Amino acid sequence: MKKKIIFLGYRSNKTKLIKFLRSKKNIVKVFGNKDLKKNDIKNVDLIISFGYRKIIKEKILESTKRPILNLHISYLPFNRGSHPVFWSFVRNSPKGVSIHEINKKIDMGNIVLRKKISFKRYFNLTFKKAHEISINEIEKLFIKNYKKIINKSYIAKKIRSKGTLHRSSDLPKNLKSWNINISDFLNNYKR
């Protein structure tokens, strides 16, 4: 049965998920980083946030048919917020991807799915490449579990710890490019 879906954040040139959802005969309205309003969510079956740069207002969260799902490229609750892949290397925390239900706290909603990622097989890995790998992994996780997600036949689990939270303003000033080799950066990073 086709669903009416709002896709927040990335557009078709940044993710294959929009095309995938449409291939399953869903009606997908792409919002990019446009503000979500109460009128927008009427008669919508599912809202997906992936790369969305705004905090969704509580009145919107309370008005949806089901929780909004966020695709986050970290192993939550670690590295909540901005630049999660970068912080997973800097803080040497678990690396991975998570799909969770959005609540009023940043990246603290119930976990729907998550997967750890090992970057050990990648030689001369840059932050940009690690980010691309993470995007690919979360897309694969979503596609593999599409039926569970679309039918809400998953069991979401509460996050038990606060983990870590980072804002864009937390990025170090000496990070000049995402194309820098991660090992080189970490060797020179002053905590």
Buried (B, 14 or more C-beta within 10 A) or exposed (E): EEBBBBBBBBEEEEBBBBEBBBEBEBEBEBBEEEEBEEEBBEEBBBBBBBBBEEEBBEEBBEEBEEBBBBBBBBBBBBBBBBBBBBBBBBEEBBBBBBBBBBBEEBBBBBBBBBBEBEBEEEEEBBBBBBBEBBBBBBBEBBBEBBEEBBEBEBEBEEBEEEBBBBEEEEBEEEBEEBEBBBEEBEEEEEE
